[in-house]
Amino acid sequence: MTDLAAFTALLAPEGQALLAALRDYDPAQELAVASRLRRDHPAELVSAALGQARLRQRAVAKFGAEDAYRMYFTPNGVEQSTRATVGRYRAERMKALGVRSVADLCSGIGGDAIALARAGISVLAVDRDPLTAEAARANAAALGLAELIEVRCADVTEIDTSPYDAVFVDPARRGGRGRIFDPEAYSPPLSWAIEAARKAPHAALKIAPGVPHEAVPEEAEAEWISDGGDVKEAVLWFGTEPGARRATLLPGGATLTGGTSHAEGHGGERLPDPAVRPVGRYLYEPDGAVIRAHLVAEVAKELDGGLIDETIAYVTADELRPTPYAAAYEITDELPFNLKKLKALLREREVGVLTVKKRGSAVEPEEIRRRVKPKGPNSATVLLTRVAGAPTMLIGRPAGR
């Protein structure tokens, strides 16, 4: 039985019954479960159902249990799909731009198409892999979105996108050897996606967050998106604010754009790098999306702060000011890097719960914990970094606690 045939069998009543029975199964008991199920069902169907059950369990982290246990996945589909919170945000932004129809190129198992359809946007979802396209079609049906999502198995480079208000492209960024870092090695290449975007009234291209700024076209807005503090992706927007750089933090939705920090900010002039100054009472760690978007200067201005080192994205200030764009720490000690002194200080303060963070230091947090052996009822945070070029240990605690 081919993969496509096995997948099709899962959609039939017997396959559906197996998937329902496996919803809460324990993977540690898979051998026993498989042996039991094979007494009443074909072995290949049982294997396909078990594989799908495993994928659904993995997909809960991205899609939530309610959707994940109704959807269908491929291994690449789980790995490469957009997290639902990010897809929902992007779809709402499309809707706010007045987009009513989208050509979703390289649609995968349909995660983004689902988010767009739920925003009321009609979608053409295109993927060249037959199994992946079938999974996308099954997902549209399972979630009651088949009327808004047309799935087509085709080469995206052959699709006429002119009837659509917008184009969304999510090129494959993984190959046989793992993650692909060269945008021109994406499938399709970033240069092709940019040309497709230029032909549409609006477009969004999902790319890796590590994309060099010089690779961003002048007419595009570049947005870096984090979710729960983890940078998830970058998006090149066409038809919005040319040249703007944006950092968006989910789930709250705070957005910082080139010097403004409201929902629909405007780019404006780039701020100069903040001045380096001595460590003050508070240290701010900007969100990764802010750093990737090169907007640390905007955060420093908002906080009336400066940098502790010209090459380190830590902002220091004397006042505690609430900001969604950075985590704040109250600094109690500033010491030259010395593990013996750190161990003695932590022992004196009876610190047993130790959080170690680093930026600009080659020392790994696990090595610090192993060497200092924290013990006691109290907690502390150690930030390994550089201050004015010198390796330094900053000791403190999250501000406001």
N, C-alpha and C positions, 0 to 999 in steps of 0.2 A: 504494500500500500504506500503510495507516495505521500509526502507531507500534505499536499493539497487535498488528496482524497481522505486522509485521516482527519484533517481539519473539517472537511465537509461532513464527515460522519458524526463529528461532535455536535453539529447543528440539528441532527435528526433526533427523534424522541429518545432513543436509547442512549445516545451521547449526552443529551441534556440531563437525563436521569442520573448518569454517572457523575457529571459535573456537580449536580446538586448534592449527591451523596458525599462528594469529596471536599465540600466547601471548608469544613473545619478539621480536615484530617491532619494528623501529626506526621510531618515528613520523616521523622525518626522511625516511624512504623511503616514506611512505604513498602518494604518487602512483604510484610505480612498482609497489608491492605491489598497489594497487587495480587498476591496468591489467592486471597479470598474472592476478589472481584472476577478473576479469570475463570472461576468455576461456572459463572453465569454469563460471561460476556467475552467476545473475541479478544485475544491477547493484544492485538494491535490497537484496538479501540481503548482498552484499558491503559495502555502505555500513553496514547495520545491524551486521554483524560487526565492522567497523573501529571503529565508534562504541563498541561494547561492549568491545572490546579496549583502547581508550583509557581508558575508565572503570575497567576492572579494574586497569590500571597505576596510575591515580591512587589507587585504593582500597587498594593494598598498604600505604600508610603508616598506614591506620586498622585494617585487618583482618589484615595479614600476608599473605605470598604464598600460603601453603597454602590459606587460605580465599578470598582475593580472586580467584584464578584459577579457582575453582569457582562463584563467586557471580555474580549478575546485578544490574546497577545502572541507575539513571536519573541524569541530571546532578544533580538535587536530592538524590537518594538518597546520592550520594557526598558532596555538600557538607554535608548536614545529619545524616548518620548519626553515632551515638555511636562514639567510638573503642573498639575491642574491649576494651582494658584497663579502661576506665571501665565499660563495660557488664557485664563479668565481675565487677568489684567490686560493682556495684549489685545484680546478680543474687544474688551470694553473701550480701549483706546481707539481701535478701528471704528467701532460704532460711533464714538464721539466725533470722529472725522467725517461722518456722514456716509461711511462705506456700507453698502447693502449687499454686495456680492464680491466674493474673493475666489481667485484661483490659487488653491493651496498646492504648491508644487513640492514633490518629495514628501507626501503627506504621512508616510508611515502607516501606523495602525489607526490613525485618525484622531489623535489627542487634540491637536490644534483645531481640526475641523469641528470637533465636538464643542469646544469652547466658543468658536465663532458662531456655530448654529444656535447655541444656547443664548447668544447675544442677539439673535434674530437675523443673522446674516446668512444668506444662501452661499453654499460652498461647492466648488468643483475640487474634489480631492484626487490627486494624481500620484500614482506610484508605479514603477515599472516592474516590481516583483509581484507575481500573481498571488502568492500566499498572503503577502502583506496587504494587497488590495482587497482580498477576500475578508481578511480580519477587519479592515476599515469598514467594509460594507456591513459585516455582521455587527460591528459596534454601533453604527448608525441606526440599524434596526433595533438592536437590544435596548438602546437608550431613547427610542421613540423620535429619532431625528432624521429618518430616511427621506422625508419630504424636503428637507433643507440641504441634505448632503448627497451629491452625485459622486460616486466613486468610479474612477476610470483607470484601468491598467494600461499605462502607456509611458513612452519616453517623454519626460517633461520638456525636453528641448523641441518637441514637435507640437506642443500645445499652443493654440491661438488664444492669447489672454485678452485680446482687445474687447470682448464683450463684458469684461469684469471691471468693477470699480477699483479693485486692488489686487495686488499679487503678494502672496506670502511664500517665501522659499526657505526651506530648512535643509540645506545640503548635508549629505552624509559626511560626518567628520571622523569616521572610524573605518579602518581597512583591515586587511588580514593581519597586520602587525600591530594593531591597536590604534590609539588616538592619532589623528592627523593634525599637524600643526601648521603646515603650509596651506594658506587659503586657496591657492591654485591647484592643490591636490584634493580639494573637496570634490564630491560628486553630486551635482555638477560643480565646476570651478566657480570661485567667487566672482571672477570677472564676467562669467556668463550670467550669473544671478543679478549682478549690478546692471548689466545691459537689459535684462528682462524687467528690472525695477524701473529703469528710466522710461520705458514705454508705457507705464501705467500711471493713472492719476495719483495713486497712493501705492506704497509698497513697504513691506517689512522683510528684512533678511535676517534670519537667526544665524549667529556666528559664535565662535568660541570667545569667551571673555578675554583671552590673552591676545586678541588681535592687535597688531601694532597700530597706533593712531595714524601713522602715515599711510596705512592701507585704506583708510576711510575716505571715500570720495567727498569732494568739497561740498557737493549739493546735498549730502546726506546728514541727518542727525544721528549721532551714535548714543545709544542708551545701554547702560549696564544695569542689570537687574539682580538684586540679591533677595533671598527668601529665608527668613529666620537667621540672617547673618551670614549665609553662604552665598557667594556669587554664583549664579546659575547660568547666565548667558549674557551675550551682548546682542543688540538688535540695531541694524541700520535702517532708519526710516527715511522714506522719500516722500516728498509732498508735505513736509511739516516745517521744521526750522533748519534751513541749510547751515551747516557748520556748528550747530549746537552740540554740546556734550551734556548728557543727562545721567544722573544716578537715581534709581528708583528702588526703594526699600519696601519689600513685602514682608508680612501681610498688611502692614499699616498703610502703605501706599504713599509715604512721604517721597517727594521728588525734588531734587536739587538740579538746577540747570544753569550753568555758567554764571553764577552770581545771584540767582534768584532761587527762592525755595518755596514755591507754591505750585499748585497742580498744573498750571499751564504757563510756566515761566518763559522768559525770553533770554536768548544766549548772551548778547552784549559782548563787551570787551573782556578778554581774559585777564584775570588778576595776576599781578606779579607773585613770585614765590614769597611766602611769609619769611620774615626775618628770623634768624636763629637767636634764641634767648635762653637764659638760665631756667632750669626746671622750677616751675612754680608749685603751688599747693596741689593743683589738679593736672592730671595727664589725660588726654582724650585720644582714644583709639578710633580713627574713622572707619566706618563700614567699608568692606572690601569694594563695593560698587563705587563708592566715592573716590577711593584710591585709583581704581581702574579708569574712572572717567577723568582723572587729573583735576579733581575739584577740591583737593585738600585746602587750597588757598581760600576758597569760599567758606569752608567750615572754620578755618582759623580766623577769618574776618568776623564771622558771626559770633565767635567766642572771645574776640579781642585777645587772641593768643598768638603764639609763635611756635616755631619748630624747635625741637631739642637738638637737631642735627640737620644739616642741609640735605642729607640723603635719606632721612628716616621720616616716615609718615606718622609721627606722633606729634600731637599739638599740645602745648602746655599753656596754662593760664592760671591766674590767681583767684578767679571767681568760678563758682559752680553755676553753669548755665544749662538748662535743659535743652537738649537737641536730639532729634531722632537719628542724626547722621553720625554719631560717635558715642562709644561707651566711655564713661568717665570713671577715673580712679583717683582717690585721694592719696597722695604720696606722703609717706611718713619718713622715709629714709632714702638717701642717695649715696651709694657706695661704689668705689672702683670694683671691677669684677674680681672677686676673690671668694672662692667656695668655702674656705675655712671660716672667714668672717661671717659669711651668710649662715653657715651651719651654727655658729655660736650665737648669732642674733636670734635665729629661729628657736634654738633650744632655750635661750633666756626668756623668750616670749611664749613658750609652750605652744608652738604652732605645729599642729598635726595635720591640718587640712591645708595643703599648699597648692595653689594654682600658679603654674609657670607659663608665661607668655614670652614670645621673643619676636624681635624685629631688628634685623641688622646684626644678629649674633649667630655664630656657627654652632653654638652649644645646643644640644637637643634637650627639651624639657624633661624627658625620661631620665637622662643622665643626671640632671640636677636633683631630681627626687631620689634617685638611687644613692647619690653621694651624700646628701644632707640628712637623709633618714628622718623626715619630719615626725614629731611625736608630741601629742598634747591635745588639749581641748579647744585651742584657738585656731583661727584661720588667717591666711594672708595671701596676697598676690605678689609674685616677683616678676618684674618685667626686665628681661635681658635685652639690652639695646646699646646704642652708642649715644653719648652726649658730647656734642662738639668734637666728634671724632674719637673719643675715648670709650673703650668698653666699660659699661656701667650696669649696675644692678639698682633698679628702683623698686622699693618695697612699699606696699600700700594695701588698699582695699577698694572694692567697688564703691563709688561715691553714693552717699545717701543711704547706706546700710548701717 
